[in-house]
Amino acid sequence: MSFSFAIAVAVPALAQEPPGGMPQPVPQTPPTHDFVSHIGSVTGHADKGKEDYRRWCIGCHGPYGDGNGENAPWIEPKPRDFTAATFKCRSTPTGMLPTDEDLYNSITRGFNTSNMPQWRPLTPQTRADLIAYVKTFSPRWKTEKPGDAIKITPETPVNIESIARGNALFVKLECWKCHGPLGRGDGPSAATLTDSKDMPIKPYNFSTGGRLKCGETNADIYRDFMTGVDGTPMPSFADNIKPDEAWDLVHFLRTLQTTRPSKENEVLKAAGGKIPVIAPPAAPPAQESTPAPQQEENKPPSGGK
C-alpha cells in the first residue's frame, strides 16, 4: 500500500459513523502521560501520539486499538490487535514484549503481503510518539517489561556443506509441513493454519523471492528462528537448534528463493544446482517424525527478480 493510499483510508475514518448514526464512542485509554518510548536519542510521548494515531492508524486498528477499525472488514490479514500486546517481529524471546526499537522498525519497515505500509514519510519523532501511544491499549505495558534482545551469533561460512545441513534440518524440523518441500507455502498443513485470533494465515512462500515479514537480511531470518513469530504458528526454535544450525537453515532457505540473487544461490549454482543429501541429526528417541514428501531438485537462480 502506498503512503498516499494509506492517508486516503485513514483520514476519512475519523468522520465516519457506525451504522445507525450513533456517534462513535471515545476510547477509554489510560492517561497518556504515563507512557513513553525511547528510540536512540528520541523520546516518544503518548499524549502527542494520540492525535497522530487518530490521523494515521484509527481507520484500520480502531479507536480502542483492538484491530476493529472501520476498514478492518475489508482487510486481510486483519490489523494488529494492540490490546493483546502480541507482536510478530521482535528481538526478544517468544512470549515477551518487544523493545521500543522493535516497534519502531515495524512501523518504519511495514509488512509485506499486508495492508500495513512503510511509514518512513513520518518523522522519527512522530513514529516514536505513536509507539508510546500504542502502549496505552494493553495493561501488559504497565505490568511487564520488554525482554532482552537475543544474541545473534556471527554468521557461519556460506558453502554447500552448510546448505546441505540446512536442507536436512528443514526435513527434520518438519518445516516442509507448512512451507512445502520447495518452500512455496503449500505444505500439507498450510490450508489448516490459523493465527492467535483463529483467523486463517498463510505460510511464507520463499519462491517469490520477496522480503520476509520481519526483515530482509540473513540476520533477520536467524532472529525469527530464535524468537518465533508470536501470534502465528511459527514457533521459536531456540531450544531445538544450535546457533550454527540456525545459520545452516538460513543458508538453505535462501536457495528456495530461486529468483533472488544471493551468495547461497551462487554456491548452489557452482555445485551444479544439486544439494548433497546428508542424514539429518538424530531425533530424540521418543519423537516420531512423519516422512517428508520427495523433494524436487533445487534449481540455480535465474538472476534478477
N, C-alpha and C positions, 0 to 999 in steps of 0.2 A: 504494500500500500504506500502510495506517495504521501509526502508530508501535506501537500495541498488537499488530497482526498481526506486525510485524517482530520484536517480542520473542518472540512465540509460535513463530516459525520458527527463531529464532537460538538461544534458550536450550536447547531440547531437544536440539539437535545436539551439545551438549557431552557428553550422556550416551549417545548412540547409539554402536553399534559397527559396523564394517564387516561384510559377510557373512562367515560362518564363525566369528564370535565372537572373532576375534583383536582384541587391544587396539589402538586407534588410535595410530600412532606419533607421537611428539612431534616437531614440526617443527624442523629443524636450521637455525636462522637465525643470522646473525652476532650478536655481542654487542650488545645493545640500547643500551648506554650510549654507543655511537658515533654514534647518530642522534638528531637533534633537529629541531624545526620552529620557525619564527618567524612569527607572525601578529600584526602590530602589536606590542603590548606583552606578548603572551602567548607563552611558550616552551613547546613540547611536548617530552615526553621519551618515547622508545620503551619504556623499561622499565616505565613506567606505562601506556603504551598497549597493551602486550601483553595484560594482563588484560581491558581494555575490548574489544579485538579478539576475544578468545575468548568474550566475553559477547554482543557485538552483531553480529559480522561473520563468524565462522567458519562458520556454517551455510551461507552462500552462497559466500564466497570461499575457504573451505577452510583447513586448518591450515598449508599451505605458501604460501598467497596466490596459488595458480595458478587460481583460479576453479572448483575442483573440490570444493566443499563438498557436504555430503550433500543439500542442497536443490537443487543445480545441475541435476540431470537433469530437474527439473520446471519449470525457469525458462527463459523466452525473453523477451528476448535473454539470453545466458549472462552470468554475473557476470564482472566485470573480472579479468583475469589480471595481478596486480601484479608477477609475475616478469619480464614483458616491459617494464614501466615505459612502456607506451604509453597515453597518456590523451587522451580526446576533447576535453575542454574545457580550453583553455589560453589564456593571453595571450601565449605565447611562439611563435616561428616553428615551422613544421612540422618534425617530427623531433626537436625538443628537449624536454628535461624541463620539466614545468610548475613554476611557483613554488609555494611553500607556500600562498600566498593562493589560487591556482587550486584546489588540492586542498581547501582549507577551504571554498571556495564550493561545490564539487561535493558535499561531504558535507552541507553546510547546505541546499543547494537540492534535492538529489535529482535523479532523472532521470525525466521524463515518459515514458510508454509503456514502462516497465520496472518491475522489482520493487525498485528502489533507492529507498527512501523519503527524505523530508526528515528529517534528524537534528537539527532545531532543538531538540528537548527535551534533548539532551545539552549540557552546559555548554561554553563556548568552550575551557576548559582540556582537557576530555575530547576534544573534536574535534581540538585541536592535538596531544595525545598520540597519538591514532590515526594522524594523518598521519605523525608521526615513526616509528611502528612499521611502517606500510606501506612505508616506505623500506628496511626490513631485508630485504625479499623480492627485491630486484633489485640486482646489483652495479653497475648504472649510477649509482646514487646515490653510490657510492664513487669512481667514476672521472670522472663528468661533473658539470657544474653546470647549473642551470636557465638557459635563455636569458633575454635581456632582454625585457621586455614590449613588444609592438609599440605604436607610437604610433597612437592613434585621433584622426584629424583632426576639426575642428569639423564638425558636420552641415551640409550644404547645404540651401537652402530647399526645402520640400516644395511643388511645383507640378506642373501637368500636364505641363510640358516635361520635368521630371526623371523623372516616371513613364514617359513615352514613351521616353526614352533608356534607362531601365532595362528596359523591355519589349524593346527592340532588343538589349540585351546578353544578356537571357535566351535569346534565339534564337541570337545569335552564339556564346555560350559553351556552347551546347547543354545548358543546364540542364534543358530540357524532356525530354531523353532519359531522365533518371531521375525527375524530379519531375512530368513530364507537362505538356502545354500549358496546363493550368489549375491546375497546382500540386497535383494530387490524389495524387501519389505513384504514378502509374500510367503512367509513360513506357515506351517500348518496351524499355528496358534494365532496368527495375525488377525484373522477375522473375529476373534473372540475377545480381544483385549479391550479393557476399559480403564479409565483413569480413576483417581480418588473420588470423583463425583459421579462415578458409574456412567460416564459418557464414553462412547466409542473413541478409540485412539489408534492411530496407525504407527507401526514401527518405521524407523527411518529407512529410506531407500538409498543405499550407498551408491547405486549405479548412476544416479542423477549427477553425481559429482558436485552437488551443491554444498553450500556451507551448512555445517551441523547447527543444531539449535543453540548450543551454548558456546560457540566459537568456531574458529577455522584452523587453528594450529594443532600440531601433534600434542602439545601440552594440554590443550583444551580437551582433546579426546581422552587422554590419560586421566585428567581430573574427573571426567564423567564416570569412568570406570570405578574410581575410588570413592566418589561421593554419592553415586547414583543420581537419578533424575527424579527427585521426590514428586509425588503426585501422579506418577506414571508406573507402569510395570517394570521399568528399568531399574534394577536394584544396584546397590553398592557391592563391588567385588573386593573391597578392601580386606576382607577376612578370607578370601578364597584364592587370591593370586598374589604373587610376589611382585615387587616393583619392576624387575626385569621382564617378568612375564607380561605385565601390563604393556610395556613398550613393544614386546613381540606382537601382541594383539593389535596395537595401534598400527604397526607396520603392515600387518596382514590386511587390516580393514582398508588401508589406503589403496591396496591393489584392487579392491572391489569398486573403487571409484575410477573405472577404466577410462573415462574421458577427462580426468583431471591430471594435468602434468604433475609429477611428483618424483622424488628420489626413489620411492618404493617401486613405482612403475618402471622407472629406468632400470633398476636392479632386476626386476622380473623380466623385462624385455631382454636384457643381457643374458639371462638364464634360459632363453628360448621360450619364454612365456609359460613355463610349467613350474609349479611349486613342488619340490620334493616331498614325498609322503613320509612322515615320521610318526612313530607311535606317540599318542598323547600321553601326558603324565598320568600315572596310575590314579584311578579314583579311589576314594575311601571304600573299604570292603562292604559297608552297609548300604552304599549308594548304588542304585541301579540307573543305568542310562539308556534311553531309547536310541537305537542306531540312527544316525543321520542319513538322509537320502543321498544317493550318489551325487557328488559334486562335479559339475562340468569343468572342463579345462579353463583356467583363467586365461584371459587374452591381454596382450600388452596394450598400453594406452594408444589411442588413435591420434593424440596430440591436439591440444586445444579443447574448448568446451563447445 
